[in-house]
Amino acid sequence: MIRSLKRLQLQRRGLATTRRRRKQSESDLRQRIDQSAIVKTLIFLAFFGGLVGLIYSTPVTRVFGQDPLKASIIGGLVFLASLVQFFANHPISFAQNSRTLLMFGAVLVQLACVRLCGIVVDLLPALSQDAETSRHFLFLLMPFALAPMALSVLLGRRQAVFATIFGGIFGCLMVDQSMVYDFLLGSLLAGMVAVYATHDLRKRGRLMRAGCYVGLISLVLAFMLGHIPLMNELRAASPRVIGVQIITVLLVGIITAGIVGGFLPLLEAVFGITTNITWLELADLNHKLLKRMTIEAPGTYHHSLVVARLAESAAESVGANATQCQVCAYFHDIGKLVKPRYFIENINPEDNPHDDLSPSMSVLVIHSHVKEGVDLALKHKLKGPIIDVIQEHHGTSLVYYFYRRALDKQEEIRKLVEEGNAHEEDIPEVNEEDFRYAGPVPQTKESAIISLADSVESASRSLEKPTHSKIEQLVEDIVAMRVKDGQLDDADLTLRELALVKESFTKTLISMLHTRIAYPKAAKKLHETQALMKKDATHGASKGLRVIDAA
């Protein structure tokens, strides 16, 4: 209430605006649910209950050992082993209930599809009458790569391998004992091929190509395991049946990829995940904000492009998400669109607006670009990681230039007080915290890399006659200063990775700031040619005058 009254008073005096910035609505309830131990327990119980339900819904003749109770007990033991492996090797995913639900949910959906394939085979009269034919077609219909392919695109290779291994083991409990070896081999091979083919996926077309690879490896395996007759058995088999079998196994792989691709946008929205495919779509420089920047803040636009190049190369060197770094760097300074002429890259040296402002007012304008950037990002519905980078790319660092100006002004007035030309009350109070950004400091590798790239690019503008040693020293000093200031304390960057980031920055800056080589011989030849042309022109003009005089 008191704050609202103060705000109204400031608005009446023209010292505050009626516009309110948007705030990132992070639901506390959603965060508590995502980290709740009770919710995690319910997810695990639901998965195990679903597994037992699928086992008991399978005909007894197909259940491992033809004993559903025994298969359920074995499933429980395997489930406990998967929990230990999940906790030990995937701590980040384990800590988030949303990712836990996605991983175990994907495995359970694949197992449900295995059971569905069994129901389809039982419903087809031509297959249900012959147990051997039924067994062969059941193998060909199974979507071995569904969970590995989806998790590889959404979460990464390691999570997909987890689904490949345990999805195959759990599935073995739901198939006939004679098919256990075939099912496990098919799950592992098709799953690993799917993981390999979808690693670092950047185009939706590659997803269909991965489906073709899965179909081909499943086809080869079907021939090797005898589910499709080999050459010496072709005489006894119908060519039509063999053709249907080959088409079936290939289509299963392609349809699996199509299902994953179709549900990707939905899964991204529900679980708050951004894939490389989406990042590449966001990398389009025709975005409304970026087009505005080219016109209203061209210096900031060029700065953002250079930061994106630096961050992308550095991210590749340490195995971070390079595409995410590139896109986030494009948008990290969009807040400068509100007051572009107050930032150094857009300032005309002859008309610097900060000359008319006190250091404290200048730093308020500089700080505001972070809040304005978040406001614009929320207005244009940019992804959460982009908003995080906008907030974190300056961390809690000090705006040293204006802090130094404030100290100089304080010292100047203090001298006037000593001389008797000013009052002691006129000495301004300078607090270092007022000249620091609000933060938070970078929380991820990608955010830390962009923060360092932003500082390095800005500082590189002041280099005169840049050389390899100057650039290398500049990068070393800036990174050391950021580390000393505690700006990288929460980022998951090791010393080895920092060294690689610095090396990448140096290489990229050298290629960007290299000086052109002078070619003395070519310059001399050009000078001689120009002199000769001038002489010919003079000679021609004088000759023309003589002709006119003669006439």
C-alpha positions as CSV (number, residue, x, y, z in Angstrom):
1,M,0.0,0.0,0.0
2,I,2.8,2.5,1.0
3,R,4.8,1.6,-2.1
4,S,1.7,2.2,-4.3
5,L,1.2,5.7,-2.7
6,K,4.9,6.5,-3.2
7,R,4.7,5.4,-6.9
8,L,1.6,7.6,-7.4
9,Q,3.5,10.6,-6.0
10,L,6.5,10.0,-8.2
11,Q,4.2,9.7,-11.3
12,R,2.5,13.0,-10.5
13,R,6.0,14.7,-10.3
14,G,6.9,13.0,-13.6
15,L,9.6,10.9,-12.0
16,A,8.0,7.5,-12.6
17,T,6.1,5.9,-15.5
18,T,2.7,4.3,-15.3
19,R,3.9,1.4,-17.3
20,R,4.6,-1.8,-15.3
21,R,7.2,-4.3,-16.5
22,R,6.2,-7.9,-16.9
23,K,7.6,-10.4,-14.5
24,Q,8.6,-14.0,-15.1
25,S,5.7,-15.9,-13.5
26,E,7.6,-18.8,-11.9
27,S,5.0,-20.9,-10.1
28,D,6.2,-21.8,-6.6
29,L,3.6,-24.6,-6.5
30,R,5.0,-26.1,-9.8
31,Q,8.5,-25.8,-8.4
32,R,7.6,-27.6,-5.2
33,I,5.9,-30.3,-7.1
34,D,8.9,-30.8,-9.4
35,Q,11.1,-31.3,-6.3
36,S,8.7,-33.1,-4.0
37,A,9.9,-36.5,-2.7
38,I,6.3,-37.6,-2.3
39,V,5.5,-36.9,-6.0
40,K,8.7,-38.7,-7.0
41,T,7.6,-41.7,-5.0
42,L,4.2,-41.7,-6.6
43,I,5.8,-41.6,-10.1
44,F,7.9,-44.7,-9.2
45,L,4.9,-46.5,-7.7
46,A,2.8,-45.7,-10.8
47,F,5.5,-47.0,-13.1
48,F,5.9,-50.3,-11.2
49,G,2.1,-50.6,-11.0
50,G,1.8,-50.1,-14.7
51,L,4.6,-52.7,-15.3
52,V,2.8,-55.3,-13.2
53,G,-0.5,-54.5,-14.9
54,L,1.0,-55.0,-18.3
55,I,2.6,-58.3,-17.2
56,Y,-0.8,-59.6,-15.8
57,S,-2.6,-58.5,-19.0
58,T,-0.3,-60.6,-21.2
59,P,-1.5,-64.2,-21.9
60,V,0.2,-66.6,-19.5
61,T,1.8,-68.5,-22.4
62,R,3.8,-65.4,-23.3
63,V,4.8,-64.2,-19.9
64,F,8.4,-65.0,-18.9
65,G,8.4,-68.4,-17.3
66,Q,4.6,-68.5,-17.8
67,D,4.2,-67.2,-14.3
68,P,3.0,-63.6,-13.9
69,L,3.9,-63.5,-10.2
70,K,7.4,-64.6,-10.8
71,A,7.8,-62.2,-13.7
72,S,6.5,-59.3,-11.5
73,I,9.0,-60.1,-8.7
74,I,11.8,-60.2,-11.2
75,G,10.5,-56.9,-12.6
76,G,10.5,-55.4,-9.1
77,L,14.2,-56.4,-8.7
78,V,15.1,-54.9,-12.1
79,F,13.2,-51.8,-11.2
80,L,15.2,-51.3,-8.0
81,A,18.4,-51.7,-10.0
82,S,17.2,-49.1,-12.5
83,L,16.5,-46.7,-9.6
84,V,20.0,-47.1,-8.3
85,Q,21.5,-46.6,-11.8
86,F,19.2,-43.6,-12.3
87,F,20.2,-41.9,-9.0
88,A,23.9,-42.6,-9.5
89,N,24.3,-41.7,-13.2
90,H,21.5,-39.1,-13.8
91,P,21.5,-36.9,-10.7
92,I,20.1,-33.8,-12.6
93,S,17.2,-35.8,-14.1
94,F,16.6,-37.6,-10.8
95,A,16.3,-34.2,-8.9
96,Q,13.5,-33.0,-11.3
97,N,10.2,-34.9,-11.1
98,S,9.3,-33.7,-14.6
99,R,12.3,-35.4,-16.1
100,T,11.8,-38.5,-14.0
101,L,8.2,-38.7,-15.2
102,L,9.4,-38.3,-18.8
103,M,12.0,-41.0,-18.7
104,F,10.0,-43.7,-16.9
105,G,6.8,-42.6,-18.7
106,A,8.5,-43.1,-22.1
107,V,9.7,-46.6,-21.1
108,L,6.2,-47.5,-19.9
109,V,4.6,-46.2,-23.1
110,Q,7.0,-48.4,-25.1
111,L,6.1,-51.4,-23.0
112,A,2.4,-50.6,-23.5
113,C,3.1,-50.6,-27.3
114,V,4.7,-54.0,-27.0
115,R,1.6,-55.3,-25.3
116,L,-0.6,-53.6,-28.0
117,C,1.4,-55.4,-30.7
118,G,0.5,-58.7,-29.0
119,I,-3.2,-57.8,-29.0
120,V,-3.0,-56.8,-32.7
121,V,-1.4,-60.1,-33.6
122,D,-4.0,-62.0,-31.7
123,L,-6.9,-60.2,-33.4
124,L,-5.6,-61.1,-36.9
125,P,-7.1,-64.4,-38.0
126,A,-4.4,-65.3,-40.4
127,L,-1.8,-65.0,-37.7
128,S,-3.6,-66.2,-34.6
129,Q,-4.1,-69.7,-36.1
130,D,-0.3,-70.4,-36.5
131,A,1.8,-69.9,-33.4
132,E,5.1,-69.8,-35.3
133,T,3.8,-67.1,-37.8
134,S,2.3,-65.2,-34.9
135,R,5.7,-65.1,-33.1
136,H,7.5,-63.9,-36.2
137,F,5.1,-61.0,-36.9
138,L,5.0,-60.0,-33.2
139,F,8.8,-59.5,-33.4
140,L,8.5,-57.4,-36.6
141,L,5.7,-55.2,-35.2
142,M,7.5,-54.2,-32.0
143,P,8.7,-50.5,-31.7
144,F,12.0,-51.1,-30.1
145,A,13.3,-47.6,-30.6
146,L,10.3,-45.5,-29.4
147,A,11.6,-44.5,-25.9
148,P,15.3,-44.3,-26.9
149,M,14.5,-42.0,-29.9
150,A,12.2,-39.7,-27.9
151,L,14.6,-39.3,-25.0
152,S,17.6,-38.9,-27.2
153,V,16.0,-35.8,-28.8
154,L,14.5,-34.4,-25.6
155,L,17.1,-35.1,-22.9
156,G,20.2,-36.5,-24.5
157,R,22.2,-39.6,-25.3
158,R,22.8,-40.9,-21.7
159,Q,19.1,-40.8,-20.8
160,A,18.3,-42.6,-24.1
161,V,20.8,-45.4,-23.3
162,F,19.1,-45.8,-19.9
163,A,15.8,-46.3,-21.7
164,T,17.3,-48.7,-24.2
165,I,18.8,-51.0,-21.6
166,F,16.0,-51.1,-19.1
167,G,13.2,-50.9,-21.6
168,G,14.7,-54.1,-23.2
169,I,15.0,-55.9,-19.9
170,F,11.4,-55.0,-18.7
171,G,10.0,-56.0,-22.1
172,C,11.6,-59.5,-21.8
173,L,9.2,-60.2,-19.0
174,M,6.2,-59.8,-21.3
175,V,7.2,-62.0,-24.2
176,D,7.4,-65.8,-24.7
177,Q,10.5,-67.4,-23.2
178,S,11.5,-68.5,-26.7
179,M,11.6,-64.8,-27.8
180,V,13.5,-63.4,-24.8
181,Y,16.9,-63.5,-26.6
182,D,15.5,-62.1,-29.8
183,F,13.6,-59.3,-28.0
184,L,16.6,-58.2,-25.9
185,L,18.9,-58.2,-28.9
186,G,16.4,-56.3,-31.0
187,S,15.8,-53.7,-28.2
188,L,19.5,-53.1,-27.7
189,L,20.5,-52.9,-31.3
190,A,17.6,-50.8,-32.6
191,G,17.7,-48.6,-29.5
192,M,21.5,-47.9,-29.8
193,V,21.1,-47.2,-33.6
194,A,18.3,-44.7,-32.7
195,V,20.5,-43.0,-30.1
196,Y,23.4,-42.7,-32.5
197,A,21.2,-41.4,-35.4
198,T,19.4,-38.8,-33.3
199,H,22.4,-37.5,-31.3
200,D,22.7,-33.7,-31.6
201,L,19.6,-33.7,-33.9
202,R,19.2,-30.3,-35.7
203,K,16.7,-31.0,-38.5
204,R,13.4,-32.8,-38.5
205,G,14.4,-34.6,-41.7
206,R,17.2,-36.4,-39.8
207,L,14.5,-37.9,-37.5
208,M,12.9,-39.7,-40.4
209,R,16.4,-40.8,-41.6
210,A,17.0,-42.2,-38.1
211,G,13.7,-44.1,-38.5
212,C,15.0,-45.6,-41.7
213,Y,18.2,-46.7,-40.0
214,V,16.2,-48.4,-37.2
215,G,14.0,-50.1,-39.8
216,L,17.1,-51.4,-41.7
217,I,18.9,-52.7,-38.6
218,S,15.6,-54.4,-37.5
219,L,15.3,-55.9,-41.0
220,V,18.8,-57.3,-40.9
221,L,18.2,-58.7,-37.4
222,A,14.9,-60.3,-38.5
223,F,16.8,-62.1,-41.3
224,M,19.5,-63.2,-39.0
225,L,17.2,-64.5,-36.3
226,G,14.9,-66.3,-38.8
227,H,11.8,-64.1,-38.5
228,I,12.0,-63.5,-42.2
229,P,13.1,-66.5,-44.3
230,L,16.6,-66.5,-45.8
231,M,17.5,-67.5,-49.4
232,N,17.5,-71.2,-48.8
233,E,14.0,-71.0,-47.2
234,L,12.4,-68.8,-49.9
235,R,11.0,-71.8,-51.8
236,A,9.0,-72.9,-48.9
237,A,7.7,-69.4,-48.1
238,S,5.3,-67.2,-50.1
239,P,7.0,-64.2,-51.8
240,R,3.9,-62.1,-50.9
241,V,4.2,-62.9,-47.2
242,I,8.0,-62.1,-47.3
243,G,7.2,-58.8,-49.0
244,V,4.7,-57.9,-46.4
245,Q,7.2,-58.8,-43.6
246,I,9.9,-56.6,-45.1
247,I,7.6,-53.7,-45.6
248,T,6.2,-54.1,-42.1
249,V,9.6,-54.0,-40.3
250,L,10.7,-51.0,-42.4
251,L,7.4,-49.1,-41.8
252,V,7.6,-49.7,-38.0
253,G,10.9,-47.8,-37.8
254,I,9.6,-44.9,-40.0
255,I,6.3,-44.7,-38.2
256,T,8.1,-44.7,-34.8
257,A,10.2,-41.7,-36.0
258,G,7.0,-40.0,-37.3
259,I,5.2,-40.5,-33.9
260,V,8.2,-39.0,-32.0
261,G,8.4,-36.1,-34.4
262,G,4.7,-35.4,-34.1
263,F,4.6,-35.4,-30.4
264,L,7.9,-33.4,-29.9
265,P,6.2,-30.0,-29.7
266,L,3.7,-31.2,-27.2
267,L,6.3,-32.9,-25.0
268,E,8.5,-29.8,-25.2
269,A,5.6,-27.6,-23.9
270,V,4.5,-30.0,-21.2
271,F,7.9,-30.8,-19.8
272,G,9.5,-27.4,-20.4
273,I,12.2,-28.7,-22.7
274,T,13.7,-27.0,-25.7
275,T,15.3,-29.2,-28.3
276,N,18.0,-28.3,-30.8
277,I,15.4,-28.3,-33.5
278,T,13.5,-25.6,-31.7
279,W,16.7,-23.6,-31.0
280,L,17.5,-23.7,-34.7
281,E,14.0,-22.4,-35.5
282,L,14.5,-19.6,-33.0
283,A,17.9,-18.7,-34.6
284,D,16.1,-17.0,-37.5
285,L,17.4,-13.4,-37.7
286,N,14.1,-12.2,-39.1
287,H,12.6,-12.2,-35.6
288,K,10.7,-9.0,-34.9
289,L,13.0,-8.0,-32.1
290,L,16.2,-8.6,-34.0
291,K,14.8,-6.7,-37.0
292,R,14.0,-3.8,-34.7
293,M,17.5,-3.9,-33.4
294,T,19.1,-3.6,-36.9
295,I,17.3,-0.2,-37.3
296,E,17.1,1.2,-33.8
297,A,20.3,-0.1,-32.2
298,P,22.6,-1.3,-35.0
299,G,25.7,-1.2,-32.8
300,T,24.0,-3.5,-30.3
301,Y,22.9,-5.8,-33.1
302,H,26.4,-6.2,-34.4
303,H,27.7,-6.7,-30.8
304,S,25.1,-9.5,-30.3
305,L,26.1,-11.2,-33.6
306,V,29.8,-11.2,-32.5
307,V,28.9,-12.5,-29.0
308,A,26.9,-15.3,-30.6
309,R,29.8,-16.3,-32.7
310,L,32.2,-16.3,-29.7
311,A,29.8,-18.2,-27.5
312,E,28.9,-20.8,-30.1
313,S,32.6,-21.7,-30.8
314,A,33.4,-21.8,-27.1
315,A,30.3,-24.0,-26.3
316,E,31.4,-26.5,-29.0
317,S,34.8,-26.7,-27.4
318,V,33.5,-27.8,-24.0
319,G,30.5,-29.8,-25.2
320,A,27.8,-27.3,-24.1
321,N,24.7,-26.6,-26.3
322,A,26.2,-24.4,-29.0
323,T,22.9,-23.7,-30.7
324,Q,21.3,-22.6,-27.5
325,C,24.3,-20.3,-26.8
326,Q,24.0,-18.8,-30.3
327,V,20.2,-18.0,-30.0
328,C,20.4,-16.7,-26.4
329,A,23.3,-14.4,-27.4
330,Y,21.2,-12.9,-30.2
331,F,18.6,-11.8,-27.6
332,H,20.7,-11.1,-24.5
333,D,20.8,-7.3,-25.0
334,I,17.3,-6.7,-26.4
335,G,16.6,-4.5,-23.4
336,K,18.8,-1.8,-25.0
337,L,16.0,-1.2,-27.5
338,V,14.2,0.9,-25.0
339,K,17.1,3.5,-24.7
340,P,19.6,2.5,-27.4
341,R,21.5,5.9,-27.5
342,Y,22.6,5.4,-23.8
343,F,24.9,2.5,-24.7
344,I,28.4,2.8,-25.9
345,E,28.1,0.8,-29.1
346,N,25.3,3.1,-30.2
347,I,26.6,6.4,-28.8
348,N,27.8,9.3,-31.1
349,P,31.1,10.5,-29.5
350,E,30.1,14.1,-30.2
351,D,26.7,13.7,-28.4
352,N,27.1,11.5,-25.4
353,P,23.9,11.6,-23.3
354,H,25.8,10.5,-20.2
355,D,27.6,13.9,-20.1
356,D,24.4,15.4,-18.8
357,L,23.7,12.8,-16.2
358,S,25.1,12.0,-12.8
359,P,27.0,8.7,-12.4
360,S,24.1,7.3,-10.3
361,M,21.5,8.2,-12.9
362,S,23.7,6.8,-15.7
363,V,24.1,3.5,-13.9
364,L,20.3,3.3,-13.4
365,V,19.8,3.6,-17.1
366,I,22.5,0.9,-17.8
367,H,21.0,-1.5,-15.2
368,S,17.5,-1.0,-16.6
369,H,18.3,-2.8,-19.9
370,V,18.3,-6.1,-18.0
371,K,14.8,-5.6,-16.7
372,E,13.6,-4.1,-20.0
373,G,15.0,-7.2,-21.8
374,V,13.1,-9.6,-19.6
375,D,9.9,-7.5,-20.2
376,L,10.4,-7.7,-24.0
377,A,11.2,-11.4,-23.8
378,L,8.0,-12.2,-21.9
379,K,6.0,-10.0,-24.2
380,H,7.3,-11.9,-27.3
381,K,7.0,-15.3,-25.5
382,L,10.7,-16.2,-25.8
383,K,11.9,-19.4,-24.2
384,G,12.8,-19.6,-20.5
385,P,16.6,-20.2,-21.1
386,I,16.7,-16.9,-23.1
387,I,15.1,-15.0,-20.3
388,D,17.6,-16.6,-17.8
389,V,20.5,-15.4,-20.0
390,I,19.1,-11.9,-20.2
391,Q,19.0,-11.8,-16.4
392,E,22.3,-13.5,-15.8
393,H,24.7,-12.3,-18.5
394,H,25.9,-9.4,-16.2
395,G,25.6,-11.4,-13.0
396,T,26.3,-9.1,-10.1
397,S,29.2,-7.4,-11.7
398,L,30.3,-3.8,-11.1
399,V,29.7,-1.1,-13.7
400,Y,33.2,0.1,-13.0
401,Y,33.3,3.2,-15.4
402,F,30.5,5.0,-13.7
403,Y,31.6,3.8,-10.2
404,R,35.0,5.4,-10.9
405,R,33.3,8.6,-12.1
406,A,31.2,8.7,-8.9
407,L,34.3,8.3,-6.8
408,D,36.1,11.0,-8.7
409,K,33.1,13.4,-8.3
410,Q,33.0,12.6,-4.6
411,E,36.7,13.4,-4.3
412,E,36.3,16.6,-6.3
413,I,33.5,17.9,-4.0
414,R,35.5,16.8,-0.9
415,K,38.3,19.1,-2.1
416,L,35.8,21.9,-2.5
417,V,34.6,21.4,1.0
418,E,38.2,21.6,2.3
419,E,38.6,24.9,0.3
420,G,35.4,26.2,1.8
421,N,33.5,26.4,-1.5
422,A,31.0,23.7,-0.6
423,H,29.2,22.2,2.3
424,E,29.9,18.8,3.8
425,E,26.3,17.8,3.1
426,D,27.0,18.2,-0.6
427,I,29.5,15.2,-0.6
428,P,27.6,12.4,-2.4
429,E,27.5,9.0,-0.8
430,V,29.0,6.3,-3.1
431,N,28.0,2.7,-2.4
432,E,29.6,0.0,-4.5
433,E,26.4,-2.2,-4.3
434,D,24.4,0.6,-6.1
435,F,26.7,0.2,-9.1
436,R,26.4,-3.6,-9.3
437,Y,23.8,-5.5,-11.4
438,A,21.0,-7.2,-9.5
439,G,22.0,-10.7,-10.8
440,P,21.7,-13.5,-10.4
441,V,25.1,-14.8,-11.5
442,P,25.1,-17.4,-14.4
443,Q,23.6,-20.7,-13.4
444,T,24.5,-22.9,-16.4
445,K,27.5,-23.4,-18.7
446,E,25.7,-21.8,-21.6
447,S,24.8,-18.7,-19.5
448,A,28.4,-18.4,-18.2
449,I,29.9,-18.7,-21.6
450,I,27.6,-15.9,-23.0
451,S,28.5,-13.7,-20.0
452,L,32.2,-14.1,-20.7
453,A,31.8,-13.7,-24.4
454,D,29.8,-10.4,-23.8
455,S,32.7,-9.0,-21.6
456,V,35.4,-10.1,-24.0
457,E,33.7,-8.7,-27.1
458,S,33.1,-5.3,-25.4
459,A,36.7,-5.1,-24.1
460,S,38.1,-6.1,-27.5
461,R,36.8,-2.9,-29.1
462,S,39.3,-0.8,-27.1
463,L,42.3,-2.7,-28.5
464,E,44.6,-0.7,-30.8
465,K,46.6,-2.7,-33.4
466,P,45.4,-6.1,-32.0
467,T,48.0,-8.8,-31.9
468,H,47.9,-12.4,-30.8
469,S,49.6,-11.6,-27.5
470,K,47.3,-8.6,-26.8
471,I,44.1,-10.6,-27.5
472,E,45.3,-13.5,-25.4
473,Q,46.2,-11.3,-22.5
474,L,42.9,-9.5,-22.7
475,V,40.9,-12.7,-22.6
476,E,43.0,-14.0,-19.7
477,D,42.5,-10.8,-17.7
478,I,38.7,-10.7,-18.2
479,V,38.1,-14.3,-17.3
480,A,40.4,-14.1,-14.2
481,M,38.6,-10.9,-13.1
482,R,35.2,-12.6,-13.5
483,V,36.3,-15.7,-11.6
484,K,37.8,-13.5,-8.8
485,D,34.6,-11.5,-8.6
486,G,32.6,-14.7,-8.0
487,Q,30.6,-14.4,-11.2
488,L,31.2,-18.1,-12.2
489,D,30.6,-19.6,-8.7
490,D,27.2,-21.2,-9.7
491,A,28.1,-22.2,-13.2
492,D,29.1,-25.8,-13.9
493,L,32.4,-24.9,-15.6
494,T,35.7,-26.7,-14.6
495,L,39.1,-25.2,-14.8
496,R,39.8,-27.4,-17.9
497,E,36.7,-26.1,-19.6
498,L,37.6,-22.5,-18.7
499,A,40.9,-23.0,-20.4
500,L,39.2,-24.3,-23.5
501,V,36.8,-21.4,-23.5
502,K,39.7,-18.9,-23.3
503,E,41.5,-20.6,-26.1
504,S,38.3,-20.6,-28.3
505,F,37.8,-16.8,-27.6
506,T,41.3,-16.0,-28.5
507,K,41.1,-17.9,-31.8
508,T,37.8,-16.4,-32.8
509,L,38.9,-12.9,-31.9
510,I,42.2,-13.2,-33.8
511,S,40.2,-14.2,-36.9
512,M,37.8,-11.3,-36.5
513,L,40.4,-8.6,-35.5
514,H,43.3,-9.5,-37.8
515,T,45.0,-6.6,-39.5
516,R,45.3,-6.5,-43.3
517,I,48.8,-7.1,-44.7
518,A,50.4,-4.3,-46.7
519,Y,51.6,-5.3,-50.2
520,P,54.4,-2.8,-51.0
521,K,55.0,-4.0,-54.6
522,A,51.3,-4.0,-55.5
523,A,50.9,-0.5,-53.9
524,K,53.9,0.8,-55.9
525,K,52.6,-0.7,-59.1
526,L,49.2,0.9,-58.5
527,H,50.8,4.3,-57.8
528,E,52.8,4.1,-61.1
529,T,49.7,3.2,-63.1
530,Q,47.7,6.1,-61.6
531,A,50.6,8.5,-62.5
532,L,50.7,7.2,-66.0
533,M,47.0,7.6,-66.5
534,K,47.2,11.1,-65.2
535,K,50.0,11.9,-67.6
536,D,48.1,10.4,-70.5
537,A,45.0,12.4,-69.6
538,T,47.0,15.6,-69.5
539,H,48.8,14.9,-72.8
540,G,45.4,14.1,-74.4
541,A,43.9,17.3,-73.1
542,S,46.8,19.5,-74.4
543,K,46.7,17.8,-77.8
544,G,43.0,18.5,-78.0
545,L,43.6,22.2,-77.3
546,R,46.2,22.4,-80.1
547,V,43.7,20.9,-82.5
548,I,41.1,23.5,-81.5
549,D,43.6,26.4,-81.9
550,A,44.6,25.1,-85.4
551,A,41.0,25.0,-86.4
